[in-house]
Amino acid sequence: MSNPNPKTENLKSFQRASDRELGRVVGTRYPLDVAEALGKVGNHQDYIRAAVEEKLKADKLLPSGDDAA
């Protein structure tokens, strides 16, 4: 059952992560040293998103901007 009197004063407005539509959430666990390093990155979600996209393009699993459609 949901809370009939939710506290809304701590809610933040939703901000889009980028100008692109985001898909489903993919959860990932990292070794402790990697998780600690990611904790030092300001916006680790954008950082991880960009790193994964770069790797997928390098592995030719995602078209790069240089590819002709």
MOUR-V300817 format. One line per field, one symbol per residue. phi: phi as a letter, one per 30 degrees, with the letter a starting at -180 (. if undefined). A space follows every 50 residues. Layout:
# MOUR-V300817
phi->???
This chain:
# MOUR-V300817
phi->.dddbddcdcdcddbddadcdccddbdbcbeedddddddddecddddded dddddddddhcbddddddd
